[in-house]
Amino acid sequence: MKTTIIFAHPWHGSFNKAILDTVVQELKKKKKQYEVIDLNKDNFDPVLRENELALYSKGEYNDELVGKYQSILSDSDDVIFIFPIWWYSLPAILKGFMDKVMLKNYAYSEEKYGIKGLLTNIKETTVITTSQAPNWYLKYLMGNTIKSSFINSTLKQIGLKNVKWLNSDWITSESDERRKKFLNKVAYKISKQ
């Protein structure tokens, strides 16, 4: 089994890329097998189009990247999401990834009393984000959408449990020293997995 990193930032000069590099470095130190899904580099189309919607309720797809990503995730025991928080939510490309890849009969099944998550092979999930808004603002004034909507709703519904979230706030104005501290925090978290 391996770790899958889902990276959703278009610019490889970003702090998000530095986070990705730190995660990869720690996984290499641990000699842990890993795979990076770089949604932007893959030119993943996040838009669920009419022809795809016709297949959606059947849990089917016609985008070959969907099948590739599902195969990668099926062979994973850890998942790490790395993305910026834009407008207090996920970047569109990551939202589209969730819409198009986490399909019925793959990521969940419909049961009599709700949804049953099927990605139980994934034992640990880490969500690493960056934001300009401070953590207290995201949590108390903006509804804590990453935790409430993405982690406690979406990820839980598809069977991902044991989710840890790290956020680097004040991203455009933070000092190099503060960035280094956050990268050290990320490295420590990955080293303990």
Secondary structure, 3 states (H helix, E strand, C coil): CEEEEEECCCCCCCHHHHHHHHHHHHHHHCCCCEEEEECCCCCCCCCCCHHHHHHHCCCCCCCHHHHHHHHHHHCEEEEEEEEECECCECCHHHHHHHHHHCCECCCEEEECCEEEECCCCCCEEEEEEECCCCHHHHHHHCCCHHHHHHHHHHHHHCCCCCEEEEEECCCCCCCHHHHHHHHHHHHHHHHCC
